[in-house]
Amino acid sequence: MNATPSESDEIQTLKQRADTFEDRLEATRQIVEANSLGIAELRANQAEMHQTQSQLQIAQAQLVQMFSQQQDSLQEFKRTTNAALDRMERNQAETNRELEALRQEQMALRQEQMALRQEQLGMQTEIRRILDYLLRRDSE
């Protein structure tokens, strides 16, 4: 069966179109294969990102807990420090009252000491006067 030249041209055109179609089909298959690899890689990256996100959420929760504990510790430190300062202020006020009482007692003792010294001087003067009197009387 011999084809006419126009049939022959038409067959040749169909063969070229079939080759082109096969080439396109192969290129599309390669693109699909590459896309499948890309999708698999993206899924792996997505899984890794989910894992990283989970780790970050855990780390964030731990940081929030640590911050909360630090805040609680700071509040406890403030309460303890304020209580200690209050005790120190009360102790200081008590010490100041005691010091004032001791100062007043010291002043009273000094005054008493001065009075006793005055009395002693008076007695010494009186004793000298008596001794002088007795010595003069014996010498007369």
ChimeraX attribute file (.defattr): number of C-alpha atoms within 10 A of each C-alpha:
attribute: neighborCount
match mode: 1-to-1
recipient: residues
	/A:1	3
	/A:2	6
	/A:3	10
	/A:4	9
	/A:5	9
	/A:6	9
	/A:7	11
	/A:8	12
	/A:9	12
	/A:10	13
	/A:11	13
	/A:12	12
	/A:13	12
	/A:14	12
	/A:15	12
	/A:16	12
	/A:17	12
	/A:18	12
	/A:19	12
	/A:20	12
	/A:21	12
	/A:22	12
	/A:23	12
	/A:24	12
	/A:25	12
	/A:26	12
	/A:27	12
	/A:28	12
	/A:29	12
	/A:30	12
	/A:31	12
	/A:32	12
	/A:33	12
	/A:34	12
	/A:35	12
	/A:36	12
	/A:37	12
	/A:38	12
	/A:39	12
	/A:40	12
	/A:41	12
	/A:42	12
	/A:43	12
	/A:44	12
	/A:45	12
	/A:46	12
	/A:47	12
	/A:48	12
	/A:49	12
	/A:50	12
	/A:51	12
	/A:52	12
	/A:53	12
	/A:54	12
	/A:55	12
	/A:56	12
	/A:57	12
	/A:58	12
	/A:59	12
	/A:60	12
	/A:61	12
	/A:62	12
	/A:63	12
	/A:64	12
	/A:65	12
	/A:66	12
	/A:67	12
	/A:68	12
	/A:69	12
	/A:70	12
	/A:71	12
	/A:72	12
	/A:73	12
	/A:74	12
	/A:75	12
	/A:76	12
	/A:77	12
	/A:78	12
	/A:79	12
	/A:80	12
	/A:81	12
	/A:82	12
	/A:83	12
	/A:84	12
	/A:85	12
	/A:86	12
	/A:87	12
	/A:88	12
	/A:89	12
	/A:90	12
	/A:91	12
	/A:92	12
	/A:93	12
	/A:94	12
	/A:95	12
	/A:96	12
	/A:97	12
	/A:98	12
	/A:99	12
	/A:100	12
	/A:101	12
	/A:102	12
	/A:103	12
	/A:104	12
	/A:105	12
	/A:106	12
	/A:107	12
	/A:108	12
	/A:109	12
	/A:110	12
	/A:111	12
	/A:112	12
	/A:113	12
	/A:114	12
	/A:115	12
	/A:116	12
	/A:117	12
	/A:118	12
	/A:119	12
	/A:120	12
	/A:121	12
	/A:122	12
	/A:123	12
	/A:124	12
	/A:125	12
	/A:126	12
	/A:127	12
	/A:128	12
	/A:129	12
	/A:130	12
	/A:131	12
	/A:132	12
	/A:133	12
	/A:134	12
	/A:135	11
	/A:136	10
	/A:137	9
	/A:138	8
	/A:139	7
	/A:140	6
